[in-house]
Amino acid sequence: MIPEDLHYSEEHEWVRIDGDVAIVGITDFAQDQLGDIVYVQLPDVGESVSAGTVVGELESTKSVSDVFSPVDGEVVARNDALDSSPEVINGDPYGEGWLLKVRVSAEDVTEGLLTSEQYASLTSA
């Protein structure tokens, strides 16, 4: 199921807007495609990120996948719990498996992102 209150990138990241902070994670579709996630590499707090650029890496038993930032801004938090328990992403990608919190620098952070319906169309093709 694809939560309707989130926005999505074509690279399979989700975004939840909370004031001027975007919470970012990967979708259930993405974690399913990756398989069991065994390692997470994320940017440090304070780093600037740009929409569409690689900001980290997820390693699974199947492959290694880049994590893209869906928004422009500054990293204000990273999910440090994933360092020791990366499998949380597989079990709860829209909750405890979040990756980053980014203080956004753009007015319309959701510009260029997909709605849940658009993302559903993308992943069912």
Backbone bond lengths (Angstrom), bond angles and torsions (degrees), N, CA, C in turn:
res aa  C-N    CA-C-N  psi(-1)  N-CA   C-N-CA  omega(-1)  CA-C   N-CA-C  phi
1 M - - - 1.454 - - 1.531 110.24 -
2 I 1.316 115.65 140.46 1.463 122.07 -177.76 1.525 108.73 -106.21
3 P 1.337 118.36 111.75 1.474 120.31 -179.82 1.530 111.63 -56.22
4 E 1.327 115.98 134.29 1.464 121.07 -176.40 1.521 113.15 -81.37
5 D 1.345 118.44 -16.65 1.461 120.58 -176.29 1.525 113.29 -88.74
6 L 1.325 117.31 6.69 1.455 121.54 -178.62 1.527 110.21 -110.82
7 H 1.328 115.43 166.51 1.464 122.55 172.04 1.519 106.75 -115.00
8 Y 1.330 116.60 156.87 1.459 121.01 -171.11 1.519 111.63 -134.07
9 S 1.340 115.23 150.12 1.460 120.31 173.38 1.526 108.28 -102.02
10 E 1.316 115.55 160.61 1.467 119.54 176.83 1.527 111.41 -68.25
11 E 1.339 116.87 -15.30 1.474 121.43 178.09 1.526 111.62 -90.09
12 H 1.332 117.11 8.79 1.470 124.05 173.38 1.527 114.81 77.96
13 E 1.341 116.82 28.60 1.455 120.38 168.90 1.527 107.93 -97.28
14 W 1.336 115.73 152.24 1.467 120.45 173.02 1.520 108.75 -113.49
15 V 1.345 115.47 157.30 1.460 122.20 -179.30 1.526 108.32 -134.81
16 R 1.314 115.41 129.03 1.473 122.18 171.60 1.525 106.42 -114.96
17 I 1.327 116.93 122.45 1.464 121.58 -178.59 1.527 109.18 -90.49
18 D 1.344 115.36 127.64 1.458 121.92 177.94 1.527 107.24 -132.37
19 G 1.336 116.24 89.73 1.459 120.08 -174.96 1.515 110.01 69.71
20 D 1.351 116.88 -121.67 1.464 119.66 178.95 1.532 111.53 -101.60
21 V 1.342 115.52 18.01 1.466 120.58 179.80 1.523 109.74 -117.53
22 A 1.320 115.35 133.04 1.460 121.75 174.80 1.524 107.90 -104.51
23 I 1.313 116.01 122.65 1.460 121.36 174.27 1.521 105.93 -91.18
24 V 1.333 116.74 130.73 1.463 121.72 -171.98 1.523 109.98 -122.89
25 G 1.320 115.95 139.73 1.460 121.94 174.37 1.517 109.65 -151.37
26 I 1.319 117.01 -175.37 1.461 119.60 174.04 1.523 108.44 -105.39
27 T 1.307 115.32 154.80 1.458 120.70 -175.75 1.531 111.89 -76.48
28 D 1.315 114.31 164.81 1.457 120.48 175.55 1.527 110.12 -60.77
29 F 1.330 116.75 -38.93 1.467 121.41 176.90 1.528 109.95 -57.89
30 A 1.338 117.13 -46.35 1.463 121.54 -178.22 1.522 111.73 -63.94
31 Q 1.336 117.37 -46.04 1.465 118.94 -178.77 1.518 110.48 -65.87
32 D 1.328 117.20 -33.32 1.466 121.22 178.20 1.527 110.77 -66.76
33 Q 1.332 116.25 -41.28 1.468 121.00 178.11 1.532 111.50 -66.13
34 L 1.324 116.26 -37.08 1.463 120.69 -179.16 1.526 112.63 -71.02
35 G 1.309 117.00 -36.63 1.460 120.54 -172.63 1.521 109.47 86.79
36 D 1.319 117.09 -159.14 1.466 122.08 -174.64 1.528 111.13 -66.07
37 I 1.328 115.62 114.38 1.472 121.25 -179.37 1.523 108.93 -80.17
38 V 1.341 115.57 127.04 1.460 121.06 -174.83 1.535 113.53 -116.09
39 Y 1.342 117.46 -12.50 1.462 119.73 -178.54 1.523 108.96 -155.08
40 V 1.337 116.20 140.26 1.457 122.63 179.17 1.519 109.07 -128.64
41 Q 1.321 116.89 130.68 1.472 121.97 174.13 1.521 106.60 -121.52
42 L 1.340 116.36 120.83 1.458 122.13 -176.71 1.528 110.16 -127.79
43 P 1.338 116.85 158.73 1.471 119.01 178.03 1.524 111.30 -69.72
44 D 1.323 115.41 160.99 1.461 121.23 179.04 1.522 110.89 -81.15
45 V 1.322 115.43 155.47 1.458 121.55 173.23 1.532 107.58 -59.03
46 G 1.327 115.63 136.44 1.460 120.82 -179.12 1.507 113.79 99.44
47 E 1.330 117.65 -16.64 1.463 120.29 179.10 1.525 110.24 -73.81
48 S 1.325 115.17 144.02 1.463 120.78 173.96 1.518 108.62 -87.28
49 V 1.342 115.48 141.17 1.461 120.67 177.91 1.522 108.98 -128.35
50 S 1.315 115.45 151.54 1.464 121.58 179.14 1.515 109.24 -122.27
51 A 1.318 115.22 140.93 1.462 120.75 179.63 1.527 110.49 -55.42
52 G 1.320 115.79 133.95 1.456 121.44 177.17 1.511 115.25 87.16
53 T 1.342 117.64 -3.27 1.465 119.65 -179.31 1.524 110.82 -101.48
54 V 1.318 115.71 153.94 1.460 121.83 179.23 1.525 109.02 -72.17
55 V 1.349 115.69 128.67 1.464 120.15 -179.24 1.527 112.58 -123.38
56 G 1.321 116.60 -3.62 1.451 119.16 -178.78 1.516 111.05 -175.09
57 E 1.323 113.71 -169.46 1.448 120.36 -174.40 1.521 110.05 -149.72
58 L 1.314 115.75 141.39 1.458 122.32 173.10 1.509 107.67 -119.25
59 E 1.318 115.61 128.57 1.458 120.22 178.87 1.516 107.80 -111.19
60 S 1.325 115.14 132.16 1.463 119.85 178.82 1.519 108.87 -124.45
61 T 1.312 115.06 178.11 1.461 119.56 177.91 1.529 110.50 -67.95
62 K 1.337 117.74 -18.10 1.462 122.50 -179.48 1.519 113.45 -95.15
63 S 1.350 116.95 -40.88 1.463 119.70 -171.70 1.526 111.48 -165.02
64 V 1.329 114.59 -177.97 1.458 122.08 173.16 1.523 106.30 -116.39
65 S 1.323 116.40 134.96 1.458 120.89 -177.44 1.523 109.98 -130.19
66 D 1.331 116.05 138.91 1.456 120.90 176.65 1.524 110.45 -74.84
67 V 1.317 115.32 148.98 1.462 122.03 171.14 1.526 105.94 -106.52
68 F 1.328 115.74 127.88 1.463 121.66 179.94 1.524 109.58 -105.74
69 S 1.316 116.10 144.47 1.461 119.01 174.01 1.520 107.94 -80.88
70 P 1.335 117.60 127.62 1.454 119.34 176.58 1.530 113.27 -85.69
71 V 1.327 117.16 -4.34 1.475 121.88 -176.72 1.529 110.92 -138.94
72 D 1.327 115.54 162.81 1.468 122.50 172.66 1.521 108.38 -93.58
73 G 1.332 116.68 140.81 1.458 118.94 175.01 1.511 112.89 159.43
74 E 1.338 114.60 -160.01 1.467 121.87 -178.19 1.527 109.39 -118.80
75 V 1.317 116.10 133.03 1.460 120.89 178.28 1.528 108.80 -67.34
76 V 1.337 116.67 121.65 1.459 120.97 179.10 1.526 111.83 -108.73
77 A 1.335 116.55 -13.34 1.468 120.87 175.39 1.512 108.94 -160.87
78 R 1.320 114.15 149.58 1.467 120.89 172.51 1.519 106.15 -129.47
79 N 1.301 116.32 151.16 1.461 120.36 -177.15 1.528 108.95 -81.93
80 D 1.336 115.98 87.09 1.468 121.36 -176.94 1.525 113.00 -63.78
81 A 1.325 117.54 -21.91 1.471 120.57 178.72 1.531 111.06 -61.90
82 L 1.328 116.65 -24.83 1.466 120.27 -179.05 1.525 112.30 -71.69
83 D 1.336 117.17 -19.65 1.470 119.77 178.47 1.528 110.89 -59.49
84 S 1.323 116.28 -40.61 1.462 120.13 -178.81 1.529 112.81 -100.88
85 S 1.332 117.42 -16.83 1.477 120.99 -178.61 1.522 111.62 -137.44
86 P 1.342 117.67 64.53 1.462 119.69 -177.33 1.529 113.27 -63.69
87 E 1.317 117.02 -21.36 1.470 120.94 -178.81 1.522 113.08 -66.05
88 V 1.344 117.22 -13.35 1.465 120.90 176.83 1.533 109.91 -57.70
89 I 1.329 116.50 -33.46 1.466 120.43 178.95 1.525 110.03 -59.23
90 N 1.321 117.64 -41.05 1.462 120.53 179.67 1.529 111.79 -65.77
91 G 1.319 116.60 -38.49 1.457 120.45 -175.50 1.519 114.91 -82.63
92 D 1.349 117.30 -28.04 1.470 120.14 -175.28 1.535 109.77 -149.86
93 P 1.341 117.49 65.63 1.466 119.50 -173.90 1.528 114.43 -63.53
94 Y 1.347 118.03 -26.41 1.461 120.79 -178.00 1.525 112.71 -97.19
95 G 1.320 117.78 0.41 1.458 121.20 -178.41 1.512 111.30 -125.87
96 E 1.347 115.80 -104.75 1.468 121.44 -177.17 1.531 112.88 -63.20
97 G 1.315 117.82 -15.20 1.465 121.47 -178.97 1.521 114.42 -90.61
98 W 1.347 117.79 15.63 1.472 119.80 176.65 1.520 109.90 -58.33
99 L 1.336 116.95 156.11 1.462 121.21 -176.78 1.526 113.19 -104.97
100 L 1.335 116.62 -54.17 1.466 121.92 -171.68 1.516 111.68 -137.54
101 K 1.326 114.99 156.84 1.460 121.32 166.00 1.525 105.66 -121.64
102 V 1.328 114.84 127.25 1.458 121.39 -175.29 1.527 109.58 -122.18
103 R 1.333 116.91 124.91 1.469 120.22 172.43 1.520 105.45 -76.39
104 V 1.310 114.81 114.81 1.465 120.01 -171.62 1.519 111.80 -78.64
105 S 1.332 115.15 148.50 1.454 120.36 -178.14 1.524 112.08 -108.44
106 A 1.322 118.40 -7.76 1.466 121.20 -178.69 1.522 110.46 -99.43
107 E 1.320 115.08 151.51 1.465 120.70 176.32 1.529 110.35 -63.98
108 D 1.339 115.50 -55.77 1.463 120.62 -176.70 1.526 108.81 -102.93
109 V 1.304 115.62 84.13 1.470 120.74 -176.26 1.519 113.66 -63.02
110 T 1.307 116.81 -27.01 1.460 119.14 -175.44 1.526 112.85 -86.74
111 E 1.337 117.35 -2.71 1.459 119.93 178.93 1.526 109.86 -60.58
112 G 1.304 116.25 129.00 1.458 120.90 -179.61 1.515 113.77 88.48
113 L 1.331 117.41 -7.54 1.460 120.17 177.87 1.527 109.81 -93.77
114 L 1.310 115.94 161.35 1.460 122.29 -176.89 1.525 111.47 -94.89
115 T 1.330 115.85 150.27 1.466 121.06 169.96 1.527 107.79 -78.78
116 S 1.309 116.90 170.81 1.471 119.94 178.86 1.534 110.50 -61.21
117 E 1.341 118.02 -37.30 1.460 121.01 179.25 1.537 110.98 -65.27
118 Q 1.343 115.73 -43.84 1.461 119.72 179.12 1.532 110.54 -64.46
119 Y 1.330 116.26 -40.17 1.467 119.42 179.73 1.536 110.20 -66.93
120 A 1.302 117.11 -38.77 1.474 121.18 178.03 1.530 109.61 -60.31
121 S 1.329 117.24 -40.71 1.464 120.81 178.33 1.523 110.87 -64.60
122 L 1.328 115.82 -40.52 1.471 121.49 -179.82 1.519 111.42 -62.09
123 T 1.328 117.28 -41.94 1.454 120.60 -174.13 1.530 113.49 -86.79
124 S 1.319 117.09 -10.05 1.464 118.30 179.20 1.523 111.60 -98.89
125 A 1.332 116.03 -0.94 1.474 120.06 -178.00 1.501 112.03 -71.69
